[in-house]
Structures are given as structure tokens and as C-alpha cells.
Amino acid sequence: NNYLMSLYFENDTVGASWTDITTGEFRHSLIEPPIAPKLNDLLSRINPAEIICNNEMQAVSISLSTVKFGNVCPFSVYNDAFYEYGCAMKVLEEQFDAESIEELKKKTLCVNAAGALLDYVNITQKRASAHLHKTISDDEKLFMTVDYVAAKTLELTENMQDGGKKGTLLWLLDKTCTNMGH
């Protein structure tokens, strides 16, 4: 996937939202303190092609190991006005179904991040974003997370020899004769 991510930092908590506009996938997550290890894991797992954020998140980003070691793209500051709750909610209500809006309202900072992200998509993309009609909560309690170092050591998606796919778990699954593979 080719993800675009938006991060909103306030009071030691981060609202995160990301989308792949080609597939219509749109997700959000609330990251509570301590944010550094959780945000590093999320960034490593999602591996966004572009990250927009508010000014406060930009300042915090320099302390993240994924940023320090260049494992993720640089953060770009997006206009803080688009991260304001009222502005963000207006953009979201025009795009998403009522169920998604109610789910987002439970995580206020995710509203800020998702609204700014959707606004950014609408401004930068030359095509309609009507296929983005709901957002899904990415609750960390529902799945096991594997940090960047563990994923690298286990060679899940890229091998340590040349960074290629051959010899990885993903390569092996692609070789199977089941629905997961060929």
C-alpha cells in the first residue's frame, strides 16, 4: 500500500490517521503516553509515503528513532487551521457516514488528524475522493504488534542480505498453493 498519514499532537497524546487513496482504506488510532515507542511501531508498520502533521508534532518527531535513523519519510507541517476540531469535523461530516463520525468522536485527536488528512487529500488530488466513505479504528489491543527490529530480524517482508523479498516469510507464503499464495 501507498499510505498518506496525518499526525496531530496535543497534551502528550497523538491522533493518527492514514489512508491509501487507491484502495479507499482510511484508518485512525489514538496513541497515548508513552508515545515514542508506540508511534515508532505504528510508523514502521504503516511505512507511509508521506506524513503531514501539526507544528507540535513536527517538534516531537525529531526525537523518534524512526525519524533519527531515516526509516520513515520526513514530516511535513500542514496548516494548523485544518487541524482545528470544528474545521476537521466539517470536512469529515461531508465525506464519511454517520457511524464513522460517531466512532471518531470517541477519539477527539483522531478527528483533528483525520479531518486535516481528508482536507489535504481533497486539495492535492486531482480526482474525486468519494470512495473514502468510512474510517476504521486501528485498535492496538486487537492484534499483536511487531516492532521494526523484530520484523527486520525475523525477515518477514525483506531479507537482511540485500533487502529483497526472496527468502522472507512473505516470499514463502506467495509460493504456497492456497488462497494466500498463487
N, C-alpha and C positions, 0 to 999 in steps of 0.2 A: 504494500500500500504506500501511497504518497501522501503523508499526513501534513496538514497545516494545524498548528497548535496556538492556543491563546492562554496566557497565564496572568492571573490577577492576584497580587499580593496585598494583604491588609491584616494587621494585628497578628503577625506570625503565622498566618494561615494562607494557603494558596487555593484559589479556584482554578481548575484546569479544564479546558475544553479542546477537543481536537476533531478534525473532520478529514475525510477523504472525499473530495467533491466528485470524483469519478464514480464512486460506488454509492454515494449518498449516506455513508456511515457518519454519524455525529455522536460523540460521546462526551461525558463530563465526569469529573471526580473532584472531591474536596480533600485537600491534603492538610492535615492538622499537625501541630508540632510533635516531634521534631521533623521539620520539613525536608532538610537536606538529604537524608538517606532515602526517604520516600520519593522525593522529586527526582533524585538521580536514577532510582529504579524505574520510575514512570518514563522518564526521558529515554533511558536505554531501551526499554520495551517498545515504546511507540516509535522512536527514532524519526522524529518529524523532519521534513524537508525545510520547513520554515517555522519560526516561533515569533509571535508578536506578544508584547507584554506592556504593562503599565510601568511608569518610571520607577516605582519602588521595587518591582520585581527585577528590573534591569540591574539595580544596585545590589540586590541579593544574589543575582545569578553568578557574579564573579567568584563567589565562594563555593559554588557547586563543583564537585570533582569532574562531572561530565563536561562542564564548560572549560575548566582548567586544562584538561588533557585533550581537548578537541574532539571528544566523542559525540558531540552534538553541534548542530549549526549555531551560529551566534544569535543572540536575542535581539530583536528589533523593537524599539519603543513605538507603540501606536498611540495615537491621540487619547489622552486620559479622559476626555469628554465622552468618548464612546464606551468607556468602562463604567460610567455612572449608571446606577441601578435603573433609574427611570428611562433613560435613553436605551439601555440594553434591553429592558423588558418590552419596550415598544417594538423594537426590531424583532424580538423573539415571538411576540404575540402575532405579528404579521406573517410569520413563517411556520411556526410549529403548532401541532394540535394541542388541545386543552390538557390532555393527560401529561404530555411532556412538560408543559408550563407548570402544572401543579407539582410534578416531580422536581423540577428545577428550583421552585420557590423554597423547597426544604433546605437547599444549599445556596444561600444568598450569594456567596462569592462566585459560585458557578454561573449564576445569572449574569454577573458582570463579565466573566470570561467568555461565555457563550454568546452574549449579545454583541460584544466587540468583535468576536471572530466572525459571526454572521454578517455584521456590517462590513468587515474587511473583505469577506468573500464577495458580497454584493457589489462593492466598489471596484475590486480588482479583476473580477472575472467577466468575460465578455458574453457569457451565456447565462440563461436563467438558472436559478438555484431551487426551482420548485421541487426537485426530488429530495431536498433536505426538508423533511416534514416532521421529524421527531428526533429527540435526543435520548440516549440511553445512559443510565448511571453505570459507571465502571467501579463498582464497589470492591475494594481490595480484599474484603472478607470472603468473597465468593470464589476466589481462585488463589492458587499458590503463585507467589512471585519468585522469580529467579533473578538475582542481581546480575549486573553486567559481567563481573569477574567470573561468577559461576557459569553463566551461559557461554562465555568465551572458553573456559576450561573444559566444559562438557562438550564443546564443539557442536552446539545444537543447530546453528544455521550457517556458520562459516568455520573452516578449519584453521588451525593455528599455523600451518605450514605456509600457505600462500593467501589466506583469506578467502579462498574459493569455497564452493559448495560441496565438492567431491569429498566423500569420507565423513560427512556430517550426518546427524540423525535425520535432518530434513532430506538429504540426498538418499538415505536408506529408505525412508518412507515413500519417496517418489518412485522407488524401484519395485515396490510391492504390487501385487496384482489384486488389490482390493480397492474400494472406493476412495481411500486416502491416496493411493498411488495411481499408476497408469491403469 
